[in-house]
Amino acid sequence: MMKKWKDDQGGIIMGTLQNKIDFVVIAEVKNANPNGDPLNENRPRVDYDGYGEISDVCIKRKIRNRMQDMGNMLFVQSEDRRDDDCKSLHDRAKKVLGEVKALGREKYAEEACKQWIDVRSFGQVFAFKNEKKESGGESLGIRGPVSIHQAVSVSPVEVESMQITKSVNGETAEKRTSDTMGMKHYVKYGVYLIKGAINVQLAEKTGFSEEDAEKVKECLRTLFVNDASSARPDGSMEIIKVYWWKHNCKEGQYSSAKVHRSVKIEIKEGVTTPSSIEDYDIEVMPLAGLEPEIINGV
């Protein structure tokens, strides 16, 4: 396990996060597939009660993309967004840090956190076959301070399917082949809650700073910028609000669960099928001594 980052006098580095943070993000989805399930024909993820879901992995990928757009160095990069010539995580780690045995496990982890914002935010497991023996026979794990829940819709969502066709030949043929049939699935309308927290004790171990926390906040505010696709056209997904609680101590004045529950969203009386954020009542229950910063989306 990594030691806390300290200065020459043994004190915690001043830039390191000092106060626990909790956050809740309200996201709106209109005629889009926020997170397809590859095991279910890429249909939007829905639980057994009909509530829509977005996996934490999907949300972290979007945050990483925004971090990269902001000019930060990333360890885990999408293939179509690579900003170097490394074709794998092993190549990138070796190019930047060299071999584990040359630095030692603790120094290797520390340098990885200094180099890449996603490693010091979310953590990372370094498990490379070629270096297993040199690194002591075990993978090198770093626990990050930023934790993200899977997002769940406030009310059940309606998933619709549309049949699509391809009217051009994929291969050369004497005449046009029959149209290829396919399906496109999307959520007609939904409001999702993204919840998370930032742990100070883990931030001290990875060097996650106050500046890094501000970057995460901005990534959440602009989560769907540069995220358009055929399944998520521009304007079909929007961040409505970001609620950001900064506690007055390391451990937090309240548990994350209690803070997250303080955001109440309910369908307005008389509305049977919500189709707009205006169809919901949003209320933040007061917590003594802890006020959220409320940020509007883009």
N, C-alpha and C positions, 0 to 999 in steps of 0.2 A: 504494500500500500504506500502511496506517495506521502511524503511529509508535507506539512503546511509550508507554503512559500513564506520565507522570512527575510528580513533585511540583515545587515551585518551586526546589529545590536540584538537580534533575536526576536524582534517584534514582527507582527503580521504586516505584510506589505500594504501600504495605505490604500492603494487602488483597488484592493480586493473587496468584494461585496461584504458589507457589514450587517445588513438588515435583511431578514427573510422577506420574500416577495410572493404574493399569490396573485393570480390573474384569472379572469373569465372573459371570453370573447364571444360576442353574438354574431353569427354569420347567417346570411340569407341566401337561399338557393332557389332559382327559378328556371325550370325547364333545363336542367343540367344533371350530369352524373358526377356527384362530388367525389366518389371513391368506388370504382367498380370492383366487384368480387370475381377474380379469375376462375374460381371454382363454381361459379353460377352464371356462366355466359356473360360475364362482365356487367351483370345487373347491379344497380346501386345497392350497397350493403344495407340490409334491413334486419332487425331482430325478430323474434317470434311474435312480438306484440305489435309489429308494424312500425316501430320507431327507426328512423334512419340513423346510420352510423358512418363515421369517418375514422379510420384507424389512426392511432398515434403515429405510426410509421409514415403514413401519408402526410400528416400535418408537419412532421419533422422534415420531410423532404421539401415541402413548400418553404419552410423557414430557412433551410439550407440554401435553397435557390435564391431567396431574397438576400441572405447574407452575402452570397456570391455576387449578386447584382450590385451590392453596396461596396464591392471592392475588397472583401475579406477573403483570406486564404481558407480553402476547404480541403479536408481530407477525403470525405465521402462525396464524390462528384458524380452527377448523372453522366452517362456516356455521351449524350448529345449536348452537354454543357461543359465538357472538359476544357480547362484552360492551360493544360500542359500536355506533354507527349507520353504521359504514363497511361498504360492500358489496364492497370490493375492497382488495387490498394497496396499490394506488396511492392510493385514498382515505385509507387509514389513514396512509400515509407522508406524504401532503400535509397532512393535518389536524394531525399531530403535529410534523413537521419542516419543512413548507413546501417550497419549490422547491429543487432541488439547486443551482441557480445562485446562490441567495441565501446559502447557507452555504459553498459550495465543497465539492469532493468529499471531502477529508480530514475536514473538520469534520462533514459530513453523516454519514459512516461512524461517527465517534466518538460523535455524538449518538444514532445508531440503536442502538449497543451499550449506551449508558447507559440508554436508554429501555426496551429489550426484552431480557429474559433469554434468549429463544430465539435472538436474533441474536448475542449475545455468546457463546452456547454452541455453536451449530451453524453460525453464519455465515449469509449471505444474499446473493443476487444481486438488486440493484435495477435492473431494466431496464424502464423505462416509456416507451412510444412517444411520449407527449406531451412528454417531457423529454429526448429523445435528443440533440437539438441543443444544448440548454442545458447538458447535463452533459458535453459534450465529444465526443459522438458514440459513446460506448462505455457499456456497462453498468457499474455500480459493484458490485464483488464484495468480500465480506468473508469471509475464511476463519475458521471457528470452531475452537476447541481440542478440542471433544468429538467423537470419531469413534465410530461404531457399526457393527459388522459385521452382516451378515444372520445371523439365528439359524438353526442347523441342529440337527436332532434327533440324539440320541446313537445311536439305532438306527433302522432302517427303520420307518415307520409304516404302519398299515392304514387306508385311507380307505374309509368306508362311505357309501352313498347311501340315502336314504329318500324314497319317493314321497309327496307331499303334495297335498291338494286344497283348493279353496275352495268352500264350500257356500252362499255368499250372492251375490246379484246385485250386480255392480258398477254397473250401470245399471238404471233402471226398466224392468220388462218385465211382460207379462201373466202369465207363470208363471215359476217358477224355472228358470233355465238349467242346462245340464249342468255338472257339477263341472269346474272348471279344474284341470288336472293340472300338477304341478311337481315339482322335485327339491330335496332338502336334503342337503348333503354335509358330512361331519365326520370328524375324526381320532378313532379309537376310543381310543387312548392314545399319548402321546408325551412324552418328556423333551427339552427344547430348551436349548441353551446360547447365551446372549446375551453377546457379548464386546465390549469397547470400551476406549478410552483417553482421557486428557486431556493435551494437549500444553502445556507451560509457555510455550514461545516464542510460540505463538498466543494463549495466555491473556493474555500481557503486551500484545498488540496490541489485543485486544478489551476488556480490563478484567475478564475473567472472574476471580472472586475465590474465596478459600477458602470463603466462605459459599455461593457458587454451586455449588461442588463438593459441599458437604453437601446442598444441595437436589437435585442430580442423584442422589446416593446414595439419598435418601429417595424420590425418584420411582421409582427402580429397585426399591426394597423394596416399594413399594405400586403397582406398575405396572398391575395389573388392577382397582384400585379405581375404581368409577364407569365401568367399561368394558363392562358387561353389554349383550347384545343377544340377539336370537333365535338367532344363530349362536354366541354365547358366553354362555350363561346364567351367572348368578352361581354361583361355586363350581366352574365347569368349567375355569378356568385359574387357576393359583396360582404365586406365587413361593416357591420352597423355600429357596434360599440366595443371598446376595450376597457374593462374595469381592472385597475392596477392598484393593488394594496401593498404599501411598503410598511412593514411593521417597525416598531421602535427598538427591537432587540433581535438577536440572532435566532433564538428559538421560535419567535413569533408570539404575539399576544393571544392569538386564537389558533386553533387547529385549521389546517387547510380545508378540511371538510366543512367546518362551520362557516368559514369565509365564503366558500363556493356556494353554500346553501343560502347565503344572504341575498343572492340575486334570484328574484322571483319573476317568472314569466308565465302568464296565463292567457288563454284565449278570452277575448272580451265577451261579455254576456250578449247573447243574440247572434254571435258568429258561429256558424256550423262548419264551414269549410274555409279556413284562413287562406288568403291569397296575397297578403301584404303584411309587412311588419306593423302596420297601423292596426291590424286586427288583434294585436296582443297588448296587454297591459304589462309594463316592465317596472319593477320596483326593486330598490336596493334597501334591504332591511339594515337599520343602523347598528353598528358595533361600537360600543363605547371606546373612545380613544383610537379608533382606526377608521379613517376616511379614505375611500378610493379616489384615485385620479381617474377621471372619465375622459376617454379620448374617442373622438369620432373616427370612423373609417375613412378611406380615401374618397 
